[in-house]
Structure formats: structure tokens, C-alpha cells
């Protein structure tokens, strides 16, 4: 249950992770009259409700309600508070995953719209992975490209290697964040195609 609340309400209630309501009328803030609440109790045996609020970092992510019968003992408050905190963490993770999925979908649409190929190079290991579109630009299938930087370098036109190396040197030795250069790569059919290669440093190693 996503429940929008003001910051003032959060500050006021954030320590009340577990709230006990003696009947359905109280649990519904008076929306259900006592007569109906009593009838509900006679039919179901439920005589009280426990509201568990899921707070994390001063934000209410939702709430759970436990209906209790008269013959059932109340759960330990500490256990319910632990559940409240754990649930809030899980809800936060689910929200973050949904945001990530939306961002990934948006990025995919942008990439597909530009017809750009994607590459990812681990400088320490030499691993250089590319996607299907990258491989198609030079006439290959993705599985035909060896996932190593040497497979990329060996396809660069010899006359363009100096400018490529210069661009890489600026990034690797001068700690530049962005890389960009135009050069020719050998197509599977034997001819060369011009490509514009751009990149951004994601993380630096401890010894960089």
C-alpha cells in the first residue's frame, strides 16, 4: 500500500511502526460505524487489528495489517518492528529495481534510435565486450568477435593507429574522463568503414 504523507506526519509517526487498533471502527478511522464493526466481530471472530508501518529513511513505503481473533495472542512487538524495517528495505529495493528497469528501457530506445554499437573495455584484464549492433557495423555477428581489446585493435586501419593511440593515451595517462576519435575499421568483407568511437571512464583502478 503506497501511502503519501507529509514530512511532518512522518516525523510524528516514524517511531510508531506498530499500532494496535481495538476494533474495525478504530482501524478505519471511524469510516465503519460501531454496529458494523460489532457484526464483523461476531461473524469473523476478529476483535483487533495491528497496523505495521514500513518506514525507511523517514519515508513511509507502505503498511501491512494483521487481523487478530480473541483467542490469538499478540505477536511480540520487537518481531513486528523487525518485520516493518525489513519490509521497508525490500520495498525500497523493489522501487529501485523498477527505476533501473525504466532507465534501461529508455537507454535502449536511445541506443536503437541512434543505431550505435556498444562496447565495454576492462583495461586491467583486456576484456572488451561488444553488442550485436557493434559487430554488425563491421559485418560480423556478436559471437564472432573475440572479447579482447586486441581483437579491436587488429581491425583498425594501420594509418589510423597513431590517432587512436593518442586518444587513448590522453585518457589513460592524463586521467581524462571522456574518449573520442574517428578512424577506419576493417569490415568482414575486406573493405574499411569509418566509425566514430566514444567512451567514458566508469571507474579508475587503485593504481591508476
C-alpha positions as CSV (number, residue, x, y, z in Angstrom):
1,X,0.0,0.0,0.0
2,X,1.7,3.2,-1.1
3,X,0.6,5.9,1.3
4,X,1.6,9.5,0.6
5,X,2.2,11.5,3.7
6,X,3.7,14.9,4.6
7,X,7.2,15.1,6.2
8,X,5.5,16.4,9.4
9,X,3.4,13.3,9.6
10,X,6.4,11.1,9.0
11,X,8.4,12.8,11.8
12,X,5.4,12.4,14.1
13,X,4.7,8.8,13.4
14,X,8.0,7.3,12.4
15,X,8.6,5.8,15.8
16,X,5.1,4.1,15.7
17,X,6.0,1.2,13.5
18,X,3.4,-1.0,15.2
19,X,-0.1,0.4,16.1
20,X,-2.8,-1.6,17.8
21,X,-6.5,-0.9,17.0
22,X,-9.1,-2.4,19.3
23,X,-11.8,-2.8,16.6
24,X,-12.7,-2.2,13.0
25,X,-14.1,1.2,13.7
26,X,-10.8,2.4,15.1
27,X,-8.8,0.7,12.4
28,X,-10.8,2.6,9.7
29,X,-10.7,5.9,11.5
30,X,-14.4,5.8,12.1
31,X,-15.4,5.1,8.5
32,X,-17.1,1.9,9.6
33,X,-19.7,2.5,12.3
34,X,-19.6,0.5,15.6
35,X,-22.7,-1.5,14.7
36,X,-21.0,-2.9,11.5
37,X,-17.7,-3.4,13.5
38,X,-19.6,-5.5,16.1
39,X,-21.3,-7.5,13.3
40,X,-17.9,-8.1,11.7
41,X,-16.5,-9.3,15.0
42,X,-19.4,-11.8,15.6
43,X,-19.0,-13.3,12.1
44,X,-15.2,-13.5,11.9
45,X,-14.1,-13.5,15.5
46,X,-11.7,-10.7,14.7
47,X,-11.6,-8.3,17.6
48,X,-8.5,-6.2,17.0
49,X,-6.1,-5.1,14.2
50,X,-2.3,-4.5,14.2
51,X,-1.1,-1.8,11.7
52,X,2.6,-2.2,10.7
53,X,4.1,0.8,9.0
54,X,7.1,0.4,6.8
55,X,9.4,3.3,7.2
56,X,12.9,3.8,5.7
57,X,14.9,7.0,5.8
58,X,11.9,9.0,7.1
59,X,9.7,7.7,4.2
60,X,6.6,5.7,4.6
61,X,6.8,3.0,1.9
62,X,3.6,1.2,2.8
63,X,1.7,-0.6,5.5
64,X,0.5,-4.1,6.5
65,X,-2.5,-5.0,8.6
66,X,-2.9,-8.1,10.7
67,X,-6.4,-9.1,11.8
68,X,-6.4,-10.9,15.2
69,X,-9.0,-13.1,16.8
70,X,-9.7,-13.0,20.6
71,X,-8.1,-16.5,21.1
72,X,-4.8,-15.4,19.5
73,X,-2.0,-13.8,21.5
74,X,-0.5,-10.6,20.2
75,X,2.8,-11.1,18.4
76,X,5.9,-9.7,20.0
77,X,6.3,-6.1,19.3
78,X,10.1,-6.4,18.6
79,X,9.4,-9.1,16.0
80,X,6.8,-6.9,14.3
81,X,9.1,-3.9,14.3
82,X,11.8,-6.1,12.7
83,X,9.4,-7.1,10.0
84,X,8.4,-3.5,9.5
85,X,12.0,-2.5,8.9
86,X,12.8,-5.5,6.7
87,X,9.7,-4.9,4.6
88,X,10.6,-1.2,4.1
89,X,14.0,-2.3,2.9
90,X,12.5,-4.8,0.5
91,X,10.0,-2.2,-0.9
92,X,12.9,0.3,-1.4
93,X,14.9,-2.3,-3.3
94,X,11.8,-3.2,-5.5
95,X,11.3,0.5,-6.2
96,X,15.0,0.9,-7.1
97,X,14.8,-2.1,-9.4
98,X,11.7,-0.6,-11.2
99,X,13.5,2.7,-11.6
100,X,16.5,0.9,-13.1
101,X,14.4,-1.1,-15.5
102,X,12.7,2.1,-16.7
103,X,16.1,3.8,-17.2
104,X,17.5,0.8,-19.0
105,X,14.4,0.7,-21.3
106,X,14.9,4.4,-22.0
107,X,18.6,3.9,-22.7
108,X,17.8,1.0,-25.1
109,X,15.4,3.2,-27.1
110,X,18.0,5.9,-27.4
111,X,20.7,3.5,-28.5
112,X,18.4,1.8,-31.0
113,X,17.3,5.2,-32.4
114,X,20.9,6.2,-33.0
115,X,22.0,2.8,-34.4
116,X,25.1,2.9,-32.2
117,X,27.1,-0.1,-31.2
118,X,28.1,-0.6,-27.5
119,X,31.5,-1.6,-26.2
120,X,32.9,-2.1,-22.7
121,X,36.6,-2.3,-22.1
122,X,38.2,-3.5,-18.8
123,X,41.7,-2.1,-19.1
124,X,43.2,-4.2,-16.3
125,X,42.1,-7.6,-17.9
126,X,42.0,-6.5,-21.5
127,X,38.4,-7.8,-21.8
128,X,36.5,-5.8,-24.4
129,X,32.8,-6.9,-24.9
130,X,30.6,-5.6,-27.7
131,X,27.0,-5.9,-28.6
132,X,25.3,-7.2,-31.7
133,X,25.0,-3.8,-33.3
134,X,28.7,-3.1,-32.8
135,X,29.6,-6.3,-34.6
136,X,27.1,-5.6,-37.4
137,X,28.9,-2.3,-38.2
138,X,31.9,-4.3,-39.4
139,X,29.9,-7.2,-40.9
140,X,30.1,-9.7,-38.1
141,X,27.8,-11.5,-35.6
142,X,28.4,-10.8,-31.9
143,X,29.7,-14.3,-31.2
144,X,32.3,-13.9,-33.9
145,X,34.1,-11.1,-32.1
146,X,36.7,-12.2,-29.6
147,X,36.0,-10.4,-26.3
148,X,39.5,-8.9,-26.0
149,X,40.9,-5.5,-26.8
150,X,43.4,-7.0,-29.3
151,X,40.5,-8.1,-31.5
152,X,39.5,-4.5,-31.7
153,X,43.0,-3.1,-32.3
154,X,43.8,-5.6,-35.1
155,X,40.9,-4.3,-37.2
156,X,41.9,-0.6,-37.0
157,X,43.5,0.8,-40.2
158,X,47.3,1.0,-39.7
159,X,47.3,4.6,-40.8
160,X,44.8,5.5,-38.1
161,X,46.5,3.7,-35.2
162,X,48.6,6.8,-34.2
163,X,45.5,9.0,-33.7
164,X,43.7,6.2,-31.8
165,X,46.7,5.6,-29.5
166,X,46.9,9.3,-28.9
167,X,43.3,9.5,-27.9
168,X,43.7,6.5,-25.5
169,X,46.9,8.0,-24.0
170,X,45.1,11.2,-23.1
171,X,42.5,9.2,-21.2
172,X,44.8,6.5,-19.5
173,X,47.8,8.7,-18.6
174,X,46.2,12.1,-18.2
175,X,43.1,10.9,-16.3
176,X,40.7,12.4,-18.9
177,X,37.1,11.2,-18.3
178,X,36.0,11.1,-21.9
179,X,37.4,9.4,-25.0
180,X,36.5,10.2,-28.6
181,X,38.2,9.5,-32.0
182,X,37.2,8.8,-35.7
183,X,39.0,6.0,-37.5
184,X,38.6,3.2,-40.0
185,X,37.9,-0.4,-39.2
186,X,38.2,-3.4,-41.4
187,X,34.9,-4.9,-42.5
188,X,34.5,-8.6,-42.7
189,X,34.1,-8.2,-46.5
190,X,37.6,-6.8,-46.7
191,X,37.0,-3.1,-47.1
192,X,37.2,-0.4,-44.4
193,X,34.4,1.6,-42.8
194,X,34.7,4.9,-40.9
195,X,33.5,4.8,-37.3
196,X,33.2,7.4,-34.6
197,X,34.2,5.8,-31.2
198,X,33.2,7.5,-27.9
199,X,33.6,6.4,-24.4
200,X,33.5,7.5,-20.7
201,X,35.6,6.1,-17.9
202,X,33.4,4.3,-15.4
203,X,35.8,3.7,-12.6
204,X,39.6,4.0,-12.0
205,X,41.6,1.2,-10.5
206,X,43.5,1.7,-7.2
207,X,46.8,2.1,-9.0
208,X,45.6,4.4,-11.8
